[in-house]
Amino acid sequence: MKVIEKYNDSLHNPYWKYQLGPETYEVKDTPLRVESIKKALRSDDRFDFITAQQFPERFIARLHPYHDYILNTASGLKDDDEEFYPDLFPGENANLRKKVDSPLWGGIWCTDAVTPIKKKTYEVARASAETALTGAELLRKGQEQTVYALCRPSGHHAGPRVFGGYCYFNNAAVAAEYLLPEGRVAIVDIDYHHGNGTQEFFDEVKSVFTASIHCDPTNEYPYFWGYDDEKGKGQAVGTNHNEPLPKETEIEQYSGAVDRITCKVKEFNPCFLIISAGFDTHRDDPIGGLKINTEDYISIGQQFKALEIPTLVCQEGGYNVDVLGQCVKSFLSGFM
C-alpha cells in the first residue's frame, strides 16, 4: 500500500488547552504523532512510502476563502514560537462588507479561539492538503486501490466559511473536489469528533455522500453539528448521514454503525471513497471517550474493504503517540 507523506516541521507544534466542566484537557498536535505512525508502518514491507507532489495553490484556495488570511498572517510572524490568535469575532449584524485590514480581526474566518497560526502553519497545512491530493491522483489514474495520506494537520473541522478545531484546510474536501470530475464521491469520517467542516462543504452537493461516526455532540466537540437529523439540504437531501454514539461505546455497537453507513454508501454507488480516519476513538486516547481497542481497527478496515471501492484514507486525529501507529497499521491492514 502506498503511504503518502510530505512535511512534518516541528515548528508547527500548537498547544491545545480547553476546559469542559471540572476537567481541563491539554493536547499537543505534536510531530511525534507522525513519527509514531511512520515507525509502525515502516516496520512492515507491505507499506511503500512516497513523497507528495506539489500542486498549484488554486486547488486549495478555491475552496477556502480564508486561504490568503492564513498565508499572510503566518508569513507576517517573526518568531517561530509565536502563536497568533484572532481577537475579534463579529456577530451576525456586523458589516462584513468592510475590508479586514488587521489579522486581529480574523475572527471572521475562524470558528474558535484555540486554533493558532504559527510561522510554519501555512506551509504544513498546504503540504497536508497536497498529501491528500497526491493520493487522489493515484486513485484517479487507477494506479492504486487503497492509498493512505499521512496528513498533518488534520482537516475535517475546516469548512467553506471558517477554519478551526486545529484544522486549517480540509484535506478530504480538497481530494473529493479533485476526484469529482471522474465520478461521485463518498466521504466517511471515523474520527471521535464529528467532521462538521466536511459536512458543511457538501451539504447541498448531491454528487457527494458524507457520513460521520462520532461521539454524541450533545456532550462533545463540535457540539453544534453531527446530530442524526442532519440529512443534507436542498437538492442534496438524503446525502448526509450521522451516527452519534454515546461515550463508552465498544466495538460491537461501533461496527453496527459502520454497517449502516456502508449500506448507504452502496446505495449511493460512488466511484471513490474517502475515509477521514481519526484514532482518538481508542480507549486510551487522552481526549476520547469510546472504548475501541487497537486490534478492533482491523475489522473496521475490513468492513470498508468489503465495499471494493477505490479508497483514499486521510489521517485525522489520534493523540496517544504510544498506540497511534499501531492503530493506523491495524486499520490499514484490514484493507489488505
LUMLOBA-963346 format. One record per residue (C-alpha): x, z, y; residue in three letters. Coordinates in steps of 0.1 Angstrom, whole numbers. Layout:
# LUMLOBA-963346
<site><u>X</u><w>Z</w><v>Y</v><rest>ALA</rest></site>
...
This chain:
# LUMLOBA-963346
<site><u>0</u><w>0</w><v>0</v><rest>MET</rest></site>
<site><u>12</u><w>-9</w><v>35</v><rest>LYS</rest></site>
<site><u>18</u><w>21</w><v>58</v><rest>VAL</rest></site>
<site><u>19</u><w>11</w><v>95</v><rest>ILE</rest></site>
<site><u>39</u><w>33</w><v>119</v><rest>GLU</rest></site>
<site><u>54</u><w>28</w><v>153</v><rest>LYS</rest></site>
<site><u>61</u><w>56</w><v>177</v><rest>TYR</rest></site>
<site><u>63</u><w>93</w><v>175</v><rest>ASN</rest></site>
<site><u>80</u><w>107</w><v>206</v><rest>ASP</rest></site>
<site><u>85</u><w>144</w><v>206</v><rest>SER</rest></site>
<site><u>79</u><w>145</w><v>244</v><rest>LEU</rest></site>
<site><u>42</u><w>138</w><v>238</v><rest>HIS</rest></site>
<site><u>36</u><w>173</w><v>223</v><rest>ASN</rest></site>
<site><u>5</u><w>186</w><v>241</v><rest>PRO</rest></site>
<site><u>-7</u><w>221</w><v>236</v><rest>TYR</rest></site>
<site><u>-44</u><w>227</w><v>230</v><rest>TRP</rest></site>
<site><u>-60</u><w>261</w><v>236</v><rest>LYS</rest></site>
<site><u>-96</u><w>269</w><v>238</v><rest>TYR</rest></site>
<site><u>-119</u><w>299</w><v>232</v><rest>GLN</rest></site>
<site><u>-152</u><w>299</w><v>212</v><rest>LEU</rest></site>
<site><u>-169</u><w>333</w><v>214</v><rest>GLY</rest></site>
<site><u>-144</u><w>360</w><v>204</v><rest>PRO</rest></site>
<site><u>-120</u><w>335</w><v>188</v><rest>GLU</rest></site>
<site><u>-92</u><w>317</w><v>205</v><rest>THR</rest></site>
<site><u>-78</u><w>285</w><v>189</v><rest>TYR</rest></site>
<site><u>-43</u><w>273</w><v>196</v><rest>GLU</rest></site>
<site><u>-33</u><w>239</w><v>183</v><rest>VAL</rest></site>
<site><u>-3</u><w>217</w><v>189</v><rest>LYS</rest></site>
<site><u>-7</u><w>179</w><v>183</v><rest>ASP</rest></site>
<site><u>28</u><w>181</w><v>172</v><rest>THR</rest></site>
<site><u>50</u><w>152</w><v>159</v><rest>PRO</rest></site>
<site><u>55</u><w>174</w><v>128</v><rest>LEU</rest></site>
<site><u>21</u><w>161</w><v>117</v><rest>ARG</rest></site>
<site><u>35</u><w>126</w><v>114</v><rest>VAL</rest></site>
<site><u>67</u><w>139</w><v>97</v><rest>GLU</rest></site>
<site><u>46</u><w>157</w><v>71</v><rest>SER</rest></site>
<site><u>27</u><w>125</w><v>63</v><rest>ILE</rest></site>
<site><u>59</u><w>104</w><v>61</v><rest>LYS</rest></site>
<site><u>76</u><w>128</w><v>38</v><rest>LYS</rest></site>
<site><u>48</u><w>128</w><v>14</v><rest>ALA</rest></site>
<site><u>43</u><w>90</w><v>13</v><rest>LEU</rest></site>
<site><u>80</u><w>81</w><v>12</v><rest>ARG</rest></site>
<site><u>84</u><w>102</w><v>-19</v><rest>SER</rest></site>
<site><u>61</u><w>76</w><v>-37</v><rest>ASP</rest></site>
<site><u>73</u><w>40</w><v>-40</v><rest>ASP</rest></site>
<site><u>37</u><w>27</w><v>-40</v><rest>ARG</rest></site>
<site><u>38</u><w>31</w><v>-2</v><rest>PHE</rest></site>
<site><u>56</u><w>5</w><v>18</v><rest>ASP</rest></site>
<site><u>64</u><w>14</w><v>55</v><rest>PHE</rest></site>
<site><u>64</u><w>-13</w><v>81</v><rest>ILE</rest></site>
<site><u>67</u><w>-11</w><v>119</v><rest>THR</rest></site>
<site><u>36</u><w>-20</w><v>140</v><rest>ALA</rest></site>
<site><u>39</u><w>-51</w><v>162</v><rest>GLN</rest></site>
<site><u>33</u><w>-52</w><v>199</v><rest>GLN</rest></site>
<site><u>0</u><w>-66</w><v>212</v><rest>PHE</rest></site>
<site><u>-10</u><w>-76</w><v>247</v><rest>PRO</rest></site>
<site><u>-24</u><w>-46</w><v>266</v><rest>GLU</rest></site>
<site><u>-56</u><w>-65</w><v>272</v><rest>ARG</rest></site>
<site><u>-67</u><w>-56</w><v>236</v><rest>PHE</rest></site>
<site><u>-68</u><w>-20</w><v>248</v><rest>ILE</rest></site>
<site><u>-76</u><w>-24</w><v>285</v><rest>ALA</rest></site>
<site><u>-107</u><w>-44</w><v>280</v><rest>ARG</rest></site>
<site><u>-124</u><w>-16</w><v>260</v><rest>LEU</rest></site>
<site><u>-112</u><w>13</w><v>281</v><rest>HIS</rest></site>
<site><u>-120</u><w>13</w><v>318</v><rest>PRO</rest></site>
<site><u>-96</u><w>42</w><v>323</v><rest>TYR</rest></site>
<site><u>-66</u><w>23</w><v>309</v><rest>HIS</rest></site>
<site><u>-49</u><w>20</w><v>342</v><rest>ASP</rest></site>
<site><u>-56</u><w>56</w><v>352</v><rest>TYR</rest></site>
<site><u>-37</u><w>68</w><v>321</v><rest>ILE</rest></site>
<site><u>-9</u><w>43</w><v>327</v><rest>LEU</rest></site>
<site><u>-5</u><w>51</w><v>364</v><rest>ASN</rest></site>
<site><u>-8</u><w>88</w><v>360</v><rest>THR</rest></site>
<site><u>17</u><w>90</w><v>332</v><rest>ALA</rest></site>
<site><u>42</u><w>68</w><v>350</v><rest>SER</rest></site>
<site><u>39</u><w>89</w><v>381</v><rest>GLY</rest></site>
<site><u>51</u><w>121</w><v>364</v><rest>LEU</rest></site>
<site><u>88</u><w>130</w><v>369</v><rest>LYS</rest></site>
<site><u>92</u><w>159</w><v>344</v><rest>ASP</rest></site>
<site><u>89</u><w>152</w><v>307</v><rest>ASP</rest></site>
<site><u>75</u><w>186</w><v>300</v><rest>ASP</rest></site>
<site><u>48</u><w>184</w><v>327</v><rest>GLU</rest></site>
<site><u>11</u><w>184</w><v>316</v><rest>GLU</rest></site>
<site><u>-13</u><w>168</w><v>341</v><rest>PHE</rest></site>
<site><u>-50</u><w>176</w><v>341</v><rest>TYR</rest></site>
<site><u>-77</u><w>162</w><v>365</v><rest>PRO</rest></site>
<site><u>-93</u><w>190</w><v>386</v><rest>ASP</rest></site>
<site><u>-124</u><w>173</w><v>398</v><rest>LEU</rest></site>
<site><u>-153</u><w>163</w><v>376</v><rest>PHE</rest></site>
<site><u>-181</u><w>145</w><v>396</v><rest>PRO</rest></site>
<site><u>-217</u><w>153</w><v>389</v><rest>GLY</rest></site>
<site><u>-245</u><w>128</w><v>384</v><rest>GLU</rest></site>
<site><u>-252</u><w>124</w><v>421</v><rest>ASN</rest></site>
<site><u>-216</u><w>116</w><v>430</v><rest>ALA</rest></site>
<site><u>-209</u><w>84</w><v>450</v><rest>ASN</rest></site>
<site><u>-189</u><w>67</w><v>423</v><rest>LEU</rest></site>
<site><u>-185</u><w>35</w><v>443</v><rest>ARG</rest></site>
<site><u>-158</u><w>53</w><v>464</v><rest>LYS</rest></site>
<site><u>-123</u><w>44</w><v>454</v><rest>LYS</rest></site>
<site><u>-105</u><w>71</w><v>433</v><rest>VAL</rest></site>
<site><u>-72</u><w>75</w><v>452</v><rest>ASP</rest></site>
<site><u>-58</u><w>106</w><v>436</v><rest>SER</rest></site>
<site><u>-50</u><w>113</w><v>400</v><rest>PRO</rest></site>
<site><u>-65</u><w>147</w><v>406</v><rest>LEU</rest></site>
<site><u>-99</u><w>131</w><v>409</v><rest>TRP</rest></site>
<site><u>-96</u><w>116</w><v>374</v><rest>GLY</rest></site>
<site><u>-124</u><w>137</w><v>360</v><rest>GLY</rest></site>
<site><u>-145</u><w>105</w><v>364</v><rest>ILE</rest></site>
<site><u>-125</u><w>92</w><v>334</v><rest>TRP</rest></site>
<site><u>-121</u><w>124</w><v>313</v><rest>CYS</rest></site>
<site><u>-147</u><w>144</w><v>294</v><rest>THR</rest></site>
<site><u>-128</u><w>177</w><v>292</v><rest>ASP</rest></site>
<site><u>-101</u><w>198</w><v>307</v><rest>ALA</rest></site>
<site><u>-79</u><w>202</w><v>276</v><rest>VAL</rest></site>
<site><u>-66</u><w>167</w><v>272</v><rest>THR</rest></site>
<site><u>-33</u><w>165</w><v>292</v><rest>PRO</rest></site>
<site><u>-15</u><w>134</w><v>304</v><rest>ILE</rest></site>
<site><u>23</u><w>136</w><v>300</v><rest>LYS</rest></site>
<site><u>50</u><w>112</w><v>309</v><rest>LYS</rest></site>
<site><u>50</u><w>96</w><v>274</v><rest>LYS</rest></site>
<site><u>12</u><w>97</w><v>269</v><rest>THR</rest></site>
<site><u>5</u><w>61</w><v>277</v><rest>TYR</rest></site>
<site><u>34</u><w>48</w><v>256</v><rest>GLU</rest></site>
<site><u>24</u><w>68</w><v>225</v><rest>VAL</rest></site>
<site><u>-13</u><w>61</w><v>229</v><rest>ALA</rest></site>
<site><u>-7</u><w>24</w><v>233</v><rest>ARG</rest></site>
<site><u>16</u><w>24</w><v>202</v><rest>ALA</rest></site>
<site><u>-11</u><w>43</w><v>183</v><rest>SER</rest></site>
<site><u>-36</u><w>16</w><v>191</v><rest>ALA</rest></site>
<site><u>-11</u><w>-11</w><v>182</v><rest>GLU</rest></site>
<site><u>-6</u><w>6</w><v>148</v><rest>THR</rest></site>
<site><u>-43</u><w>2</w><v>141</v><rest>ALA</rest></site>
<site><u>-43</u><w>-34</w><v>154</v><rest>LEU</rest></site>
<site><u>-14</u><w>-43</w><v>131</v><rest>THR</rest></site>
<site><u>-34</u><w>-30</w><v>101</v><rest>GLY</rest></site>
<site><u>-64</u><w>-50</w><v>113</v><rest>ALA</rest></site>
<site><u>-43</u><w>-81</w><v>115</v><rest>GLU</rest></site>
<site><u>-31</u><w>-77</w><v>79</v><rest>LEU</rest></site>
<site><u>-67</u><w>-74</w><v>68</v><rest>LEU</rest></site>
<site><u>-78</u><w>-104</w><v>88</v><rest>ARG</rest></site>
<site><u>-52</u><w>-126</w><v>73</v><rest>LYS</rest></site>
<site><u>-62</u><w>-114</w><v>38</v><rest>GLY</rest></site>
<site><u>-27</u><w>-101</w><v>31</v><rest>GLN</rest></site>
<site><u>-39</u><w>-66</w><v>20</v><rest>GLU</rest></site>
<site><u>-70</u><w>-50</w><v>6</v><rest>GLN</rest></site>
<site><u>-62</u><w>-15</w><v>19</v><rest>THR</rest></site>
<site><u>-39</u><w>-6</w><v>48</v><rest>VAL</rest></site>
<site><u>-31</u><w>28</w><v>63</v><rest>TYR</rest></site>
<site><u>-24</u><w>31</w><v>100</v><rest>ALA</rest></site>
<site><u>-4</u><w>63</w><v>108</v><rest>LEU</rest></site>
<site><u>-19</u><w>67</w><v>143</v><rest>CYS</rest></site>
<site><u>-9</u><w>94</w><v>167</v><rest>ARG</rest></site>
<site><u>-25</u><w>105</w><v>189</v><rest>PRO</rest></site>
<site><u>-60</u><w>103</w><v>174</v><rest>SER</rest></site>
<site><u>-87</u><w>81</w><v>189</v><rest>GLY</rest></site>
<site><u>-122</u><w>89</w><v>177</v><rest>HIS</rest></site>
<site><u>-132</u><w>111</w><v>207</v><rest>HIS</rest></site>
<site><u>-122</u><w>84</w><v>232</v><rest>ALA</rest></site>
<site><u>-152</u><w>63</w><v>243</v><rest>GLY</rest></site>
<site><u>-162</u><w>34</w><v>265</v><rest>PRO</rest></site>
<site><u>-165</u><w>57</w><v>296</v><rest>ARG</rest></site>
<site><u>-141</u><w>87</w><v>292</v><rest>VAL</rest></site>
<site><u>-112</u><w>99</w><v>271</v><rest>PHE</rest></site>
<site><u>-110</u><w>135</w><v>258</v><rest>GLY</rest></site>
<site><u>-107</u><w>157</w><v>227</v><rest>GLY</rest></site>
<site><u>-69</u><w>148</w><v>226</v><rest>TYR</rest></site>
<site><u>-78</u><w>112</w><v>222</v><rest>CYS</rest></site>
<site><u>-68</u><w>86</w><v>248</v><rest>TYR</rest></site>
<site><u>-76</u><w>51</w><v>233</v><rest>PHE</rest></site>
<site><u>-100</u><w>47</w><v>204</v><rest>ASN</rest></site>
<site><u>-78</u><w>32</w><v>177</v><rest>ASN</rest></site>
<site><u>-107</u><w>24</w><v>153</v><rest>ALA</rest></site>
<site><u>-128</u><w>8</w><v>180</v><rest>ALA</rest></site>
<site><u>-98</u><w>-14</w><v>191</v><rest>VAL</rest></site>
<site><u>-93</u><w>-25</w><v>155</v><rest>ALA</rest></site>
<site><u>-130</u><w>-32</w><v>150</v><rest>ALA</rest></site>
<site><u>-132</u><w>-54</w><v>181</v><rest>GLU</rest></site>
<site><u>-102</u><w>-73</w><v>168</v><rest>TYR</rest></site>
<site><u>-119</u><w>-79</w><v>134</v><rest>LEU</rest></site>
<site><u>-154</u><w>-87</w><v>146</v><rest>LEU</rest></site>
<site><u>-148</u><w>-125</w><v>151</v><rest>PRO</rest></site>
<site><u>-143</u><w>-126</w><v>114</v><rest>GLU</rest></site>
<site><u>-175</u><w>-108</w><v>104</v><rest>GLY</rest></site>
<site><u>-194</u><w>-75</w><v>106</v><rest>ARG</rest></site>
<site><u>-175</u><w>-42</w><v>105</v><rest>VAL</rest></site>
<site><u>-184</u><w>-7</w><v>93</v><rest>ALA</rest></site>
<site><u>-167</u><w>24</w><v>106</v><rest>ILE</rest></site>
<site><u>-169</u><w>57</w><v>87</v><rest>VAL</rest></site>
<site><u>-154</u><w>89</w><v>103</v><rest>ASP</rest></site>
<site><u>-145</u><w>117</w><v>79</v><rest>ILE</rest></site>
<site><u>-128</u><w>140</w><v>104</v><rest>ASP</rest></site>
<site><u>-140</u><w>176</w><v>107</v><rest>TYR</rest></site>
<site><u>-153</u><w>167</w><v>142</v><rest>HIS</rest></site>
<site><u>-178</u><w>140</w><v>149</v><rest>HIS</rest></site>
<site><u>-165</u><w>107</w><v>161</v><rest>GLY</rest></site>
<site><u>-185</u><w>107</w><v>193</v><rest>ASN</rest></site>
<site><u>-164</u><w>81</w><v>211</v><rest>GLY</rest></site>
<site><u>-166</u><w>56</w><v>182</v><rest>THR</rest></site>
<site><u>-204</u><w>61</w><v>180</v><rest>GLN</rest></site>
<site><u>-208</u><w>55</w><v>218</v><rest>GLU</rest></site>
<site><u>-187</u><w>23</w><v>216</v><rest>PHE</rest></site>
<site><u>-211</u><w>7</w><v>192</v><rest>PHE</rest></site>
<site><u>-244</u><w>25</w><v>198</v><rest>ASP</rest></site>
<site><u>-260</u><w>-8</w><v>209</v><rest>GLU</rest></site>
<site><u>-239</u><w>-32</w><v>188</v><rest>VAL</rest></site>
<site><u>-258</u><w>-44</w><v>157</v><rest>LYS</rest></site>
<site><u>-228</u><w>-61</w><v>142</v><rest>SER</rest></site>
<site><u>-210</u><w>-27</w><v>137</v><rest>VAL</rest></site>
<site><u>-223</u><w>1</w><v>115</v><rest>PHE</rest></site>
<site><u>-210</u><w>36</w><v>124</v><rest>THR</rest></site>
<site><u>-212</u><w>67</w><v>103</v><rest>ALA</rest></site>
<site><u>-197</u><w>102</w><v>105</v><rest>SER</rest></site>
<site><u>-194</u><w>132</w><v>82</v><rest>ILE</rest></site>
<site><u>-185</u><w>163</w><v>101</v><rest>HIS</rest></site>
<site><u>-192</u><w>199</w><v>108</v><rest>CYS</rest></site>
<site><u>-226</u><w>206</w><v>123</v><rest>ASP</rest></site>
<site><u>-222</u><w>201</w><v>161</v><rest>PRO</rest></site>
<site><u>-246</u><w>229</w><v>167</v><rest>THR</rest></site>
<site><u>-216</u><w>252</w><v>164</v><rest>ASN</rest></site>
<site><u>-186</u><w>229</w><v>165</v><rest>GLU</rest></site>
<site><u>-170</u><w>204</w><v>189</v><rest>TYR</rest></site>
<site><u>-181</u><w>179</w><v>203</v><rest>PRO</rest></site>
<site><u>-215</u><w>198</w><v>205</v><rest>TYR</rest></site>
<site><u>-235</u><w>171</w><v>223</v><rest>PHE</rest></site>
<site><u>-231</u><w>144</w><v>197</v><rest>TRP</rest></site>
<site><u>-233</u><w>140</w><v>160</v><rest>GLY</rest></site>
<site><u>-269</u><w>150</w><v>151</v><rest>TYR</rest></site>
<site><u>-288</u><w>133</w><v>123</v><rest>ASP</rest></site>
<site><u>-315</u><w>119</w><v>146</v><rest>ASP</rest></site>
<site><u>-289</u><w>96</w><v>164</v><rest>GLU</rest></site>
<site><u>-296</u><w>62</w><v>148</v><rest>LYS</rest></site>
<site><u>-283</u><w>37</w><v>173</v><rest>GLY</rest></site>
<site><u>-301</u><w>22</w><v>203</v><rest>LYS</rest></site>
<site><u>-319</u><w>-10</w><v>213</v><rest>GLY</rest></site>
<site><u>-312</u><w>-39</w><v>190</v><rest>GLN</rest></site>
<site><u>-288</u><w>-17</w><v>170</v><rest>ALA</rest></site>
<site><u>-313</u><w>10</w><v>159</v><rest>VAL</rest></site>
<site><u>-305</u><w>18</w><v>123</v><rest>GLY</rest></site>
<site><u>-268</u><w>10</w><v>125</v><rest>THR</rest></site>
<site><u>-256</u><w>46</w><v>131</v><rest>ASN</rest></site>
<site><u>-258</u><w>75</w><v>106</v><rest>HIS</rest></site>
<site><u>-246</u><w>111</w><v>109</v><rest>ASN</rest></site>
<site><u>-241</u><w>137</w><v>82</v><rest>GLU</rest></site>
<site><u>-236</u><w>170</w><v>99</v><rest>PRO</rest></site>
<site><u>-226</u><w>197</w><v>74</v><rest>LEU</rest></site>
<site><u>-226</u><w>235</w><v>75</v><rest>PRO</rest></site>
<site><u>-194</u><w>254</w><v>76</v><rest>LYS</rest></site>
<site><u>-181</u><w>264</w><v>42</v><rest>GLU</rest></site>
<site><u>-192</u><w>231</w><v>27</v><rest>THR</rest></site>
<site><u>-173</u><w>223</w><v>-6</v><rest>GLU</rest></site>
<site><u>-166</u><w>191</w><v>-24</v><rest>ILE</rest></site>
<site><u>-199</u><w>187</w><v>-43</v><rest>GLU</rest></site>
<site><u>-220</u><w>187</w><v>-11</v><rest>GLN</rest></site>
<site><u>-194</u><w>167</w><v>8</v><rest>TYR</rest></site>
<site><u>-194</u><w>140</w><v>-19</v><rest>SER</rest></site>
<site><u>-232</u><w>137</w><v>-17</v><rest>GLY</rest></site>
<site><u>-228</u><w>129</w><v>20</v><rest>ALA</rest></site>
<site><u>-202</u><w>103</w><v>12</v><rest>VAL</rest></site>
<site><u>-225</u><w>87</w><v>-14</v><rest>ASP</rest></site>
<site><u>-254</u><w>85</w><v>11</v><rest>ARG</rest></site>
<site><u>-231</u><w>68</w><v>36</v><rest>ILE</rest></site>
<site><u>-216</u><w>43</w><v>11</v><rest>THR</rest></site>
<site><u>-251</u><w>33</w><v>1</v><rest>CYS</rest></site>
<site><u>-258</u><w>25</w><v>37</v><rest>LYS</rest></site>
<site><u>-225</u><w>6</w><v>40</v><rest>VAL</rest></site>
<site><u>-235</u><w>-15</w><v>10</v><rest>LYS</rest></site>
<site><u>-268</u><w>-23</w><v>26</v><rest>GLU</rest></site>
<site><u>-251</u><w>-34</w><v>58</v><rest>PHE</rest></site>
<site><u>-227</u><w>-56</w><v>38</v><rest>ASN</rest></site>
<site><u>-197</u><w>-57</w><v>62</v><rest>PRO</rest></site>
<site><u>-167</u><w>-79</w><v>59</v><rest>CYS</rest></site>
<site><u>-144</u><w>-50</w><v>68</v><rest>PHE</rest></site>
<site><u>-144</u><w>-12</w><v>65</v><rest>LEU</rest></site>
<site><u>-125</u><w>11</w><v>89</v><rest>ILE</rest></site>
<site><u>-122</u><w>48</w><v>79</v><rest>ILE</rest></site>
<site><u>-113</u><w>73</w><v>106</v><rest>SER</rest></site>
<site><u>-96</u><w>97</w><v>83</v><rest>ALA</rest></site>
<site><u>-91</u><w>133</w><v>95</v><rest>GLY</rest></site>
<site><u>-80</u><w>160</w><v>72</v><rest>PHE</rest></site>
<site><u>-89</u><w>191</w><v>92</v><rest>ASP</rest></site>
<site><u>-117</u><w>193</w><v>66</v><rest>THR</rest></site>
<site><u>-91</u><w>210</w><v>43</v><rest>HIS</rest></site>
<site><u>-99</u><w>247</w><v>35</v><rest>ARG</rest></site>
<site><u>-66</u><w>258</w><v>51</v><rest>ASP</rest></site>
<site><u>-68</u><w>238</w><v>83</v><rest>ASP</rest></site>
<site><u>-64</u><w>262</w><v>114</v><rest>PRO</rest></site>
<site><u>-93</u><w>248</w><v>133</v><rest>ILE</rest></site>
<site><u>-115</u><w>236</w><v>104</v><rest>GLY</rest></site>
<site><u>-144</u><w>253</w><v>86</v><rest>GLY</rest></site>
<site><u>-150</u><w>233</w><v>55</v><rest>LEU</rest></site>
<site><u>-137</u><w>240</w><v>20</v><rest>LYS</rest></site>
<site><u>-122</u><w>208</w><v>8</v><rest>ILE</rest></site>
<site><u>-91</u><w>211</w><v>-15</v><rest>ASN</rest></site>
<site><u>-61</u><w>188</w><v>-14</v><rest>THR</rest></site>
<site><u>-69</u><w>172</w><v>-48</v><rest>GLU</rest></site>
<site><u>-106</u><w>166</w><v>-37</v><rest>ASP</rest></site>
<site><u>-94</u><w>138</w><v>-14</v><rest>TYR</rest></site>
<site><u>-86</u><w>117</w><v>-44</v><rest>ILE</rest></site>
<site><u>-122</u><w>115</w><v>-54</v><rest>SER</rest></site>
<site><u>-133</u><w>109</w><v>-18</v><rest>ILE</rest></site>
<site><u>-109</u><w>80</w><v>-16</v><rest>GLY</rest></site>
<site><u>-123</u><w>67</w><v>-50</v><rest>GLN</rest></site>
<site><u>-158</u><w>67</w><v>-36</v><rest>GLN</rest></site>
<site><u>-148</u><w>44</w><v>-7</v><rest>PHE</rest></site>
<site><u>-126</u><w>23</w><v>-30</v><rest>LYS</rest></site>
<site><u>-157</u><w>16</w><v>-51</v><rest>ALA</rest></site>
<site><u>-171</u><w>-4</w><v>-22</v><rest>LEU</rest></site>
<site><u>-145</u><w>-31</w><v>-28</v><rest>GLU</rest></site>
<site><u>-143</u><w>-39</w><v>9</v><rest>ILE</rest></site>
<site><u>-110</u><w>-47</w><v>28</v><rest>PRO</rest></site>
<site><u>-103</u><w>-13</w><v>43</v><rest>THR</rest></site>
<site><u>-82</u><w>0</w><v>72</v><rest>LEU</rest></site>
<site><u>-76</u><w>38</w><v>72</v><rest>VAL</rest></site>
<site><u>-67</u><w>52</w><v>107</v><rest>CYS</rest></site>
<site><u>-53</u><w>86</w><v>109</v><rest>GLN</rest></site>
<site><u>-72</u><w>111</w><v>130</v><rest>GLU</rest></site>
<site><u>-70</u><w>150</w><v>128</v><rest>GLY</rest></site>
<site><u>-54</u><w>174</w><v>104</v><rest>GLY</rest></site>
<site><u>-33</u><w>203</w><v>118</v><rest>TYR</rest></site>
<site><u>-18</u><w>222</w><v>89</v><rest>ASN</rest></site>
<site><u>15</u><w>205</w><v>85</v><rest>VAL</rest></site>
<site><u>22</u><w>223</w><v>52</v><rest>ASP</rest></site>
<site><u>-6</u><w>204</w><v>35</v><rest>VAL</rest></site>
<site><u>-14</u><w>174</w><v>57</v><rest>LEU</rest></site>
<site><u>10</u><w>150</w><v>40</v><rest>GLY</rest></site>
<site><u>-3</u><w>157</w><v>5</v><rest>GLN</rest></site>
<site><u>-39</u><w>154</w><v>17</v><rest>CYS</rest></site>
<site><u>-32</u><w>119</w><v>31</v><rest>VAL</rest></site>
<site><u>-14</u><w>110</w><v>-1</v><rest>LYS</rest></site>
<site><u>-43</u><w>122</w><v>-23</v><rest>SER</rest></site>
<site><u>-68</u><w>102</w><v>-2</v><rest>PHE</rest></site>
<site><u>-49</u><w>70</w><v>-3</v><rest>LEU</rest></site>
<site><u>-41</u><w>74</w><v>-40</v><rest>SER</rest></site>
<site><u>-79</u><w>72</w><v>-45</v><rest>GLY</rest></site>
<site><u>-77</u><w>36</w><v>-34</v><rest>PHE</rest></site>
<site><u>-50</u><w>27</w><v>-60</v><rest>MET</rest></site>
